[in-house]
Amino acid sequence: MTSPISTRAGRLRFPKATIAARWLKKTMHHIKHIEMKTVRLGANLIVLGLLFSASAIAQTNSSPKTTLAISIRTLSSPYQVMYKVGAEAYAKQIGLPLDVLTTEANSQKGLTDIKSEVARTGGNVAFFIDPNDASDALPIAKTLEAAGVYFVTWWSKPADVKVWDYPHWIAHVSFDGFAAGTYTATELFKTFKTPGKGKIIALQGRLGDTPNAERWQGLQQVLSQNPGIQLLQWESAQWDRTQAYNDTKAMLVAHPDIDGVWT
Amino acid sequence: MFDAIKSGLAAATVMNDAKYQAGLGLAMSLAAKEGKLDVASQPQKYRQFEIPAVNVNRQNVDQIVDEYITNTPNYDFTNFYARWSVAIP
C-alpha cells in the first residue's frame, strides 16, 4: 500500500506548503483506505478462519477414505484383468479409491508392494489378495496381521496354514478345483470319436498352487474311471499363455495322433 | 476359450468369476475394517471355503459370455456366504 503513494508523490510539482497539504490529504486518504482495506482484510481473515475451522471440524468428524487394494499376478491375463474390472466396479459403487498391485509372478515383489501400500496408506487399507504362490500366503498374513490390516485371500495357501490363527485374515476362498477337473475331463472324453476311448495330453498350471493340484486330482479320478483313455504326456505352463502355447505345440509334435488336450 | 467352445474346437471349461472374487474380497475386508463383520465370531467353515465355478459348454457359452464377460452382473455383497459350497479343512 505504501509504494504507490511514494511513486505518485515523486511526480508532484507544487509549492512545498501545497505539497505538504496535498501530501497530508492524500496520506489521510490512504490511511483511511488502508484502514478500510484492513477492515476488509480482517473480515476476509475471519471468513477464512471460519472456513478453516469448518474444514478442521469436517476432518475431525469424518476419517480419511479407506483405500481398497488388490494384489494380483498380472494384467496380461484376461482372467486377472477381470479382477481389476470387478474391483473397479465395486470401488466405484461405494466411492472409495482403488489401487491395483501386480506381482508379475514375483513373490518378493508382491510382498514388498503390499508393505509399501500399507505404509503409503498408513494402514487405512482393505485388501483382496491372490498370492503369486501358495507359500506367499504365510508371509503376507504375518505382515498384514502385524499392521492390523484386514484382508481376504483367494486360491492358494499352504494347507497347514489356518486363517483362524490370524484375526485380521478374514477368509481364504477358492473355487472347487476337483469339481472343475472332473467336469472338464468328463466333457472332453464325451467328444471323442469313441466316447471314453482315446489319447490325451495335459497342461497344468503352477505346480505349487492348490487349485492346480485339485484339478489334477479331478482329472486323475476321471482317468481311473475311463481306462480307455491314455494320458501320454503333461507339462506345467505356470498359468502363462505363451508358455502354454509353446508347451502344447511341443507335445503335439511328440504326439500328433492324440484325441484331445486337457487343461 | 469361449470362442473355441462356440466353434466346436473345445469341449468345455469352467468360468471362475473373477469380478465376483474381487468384489467379494474387498467387501469382506472393508466390512471387517468398519466393524460390520465380526471376524472372530465367524465359524471356521466361513473362514476357509470354496465356491462353485460356472460350468461352460456348447449349450450355455453364449449366455455365460453375455452375462459375465460382456456385462458385469449386479452382485449382492450383503451376504458374503451366499455362494458358499464347501469348507476347506
Interface residues (C-beta under 8 A of the other chain):
Chain A: T66 L68 I70 Y79 Q80 M82 Y83 K84 V85 G86 A87 A89 Y90 A91 I94 L96 A126 F127 F128 I129 D130 Y150 F151 V152 T153 W154 A159 K162 V163 W164 P167 H168 W169 I170 A171 H172 V173 S174 F175 D176 A179 A180 Y183 T184 E187 L188 K190 T191 G260
Chain B: A11 A12 T13 V14 N16 D17 A18 K19 Y20 Q21 A22 G23 L24 G25 L26 A27 M28 S29 L30 A32 K33 E34 L37 V39 A40 Q42 Q44 Y46 R47 Q48 F49 E50 I51 P52 A53 N55 N57 I69 T72 Y75 F77 F80 S85 V86 I88 P89
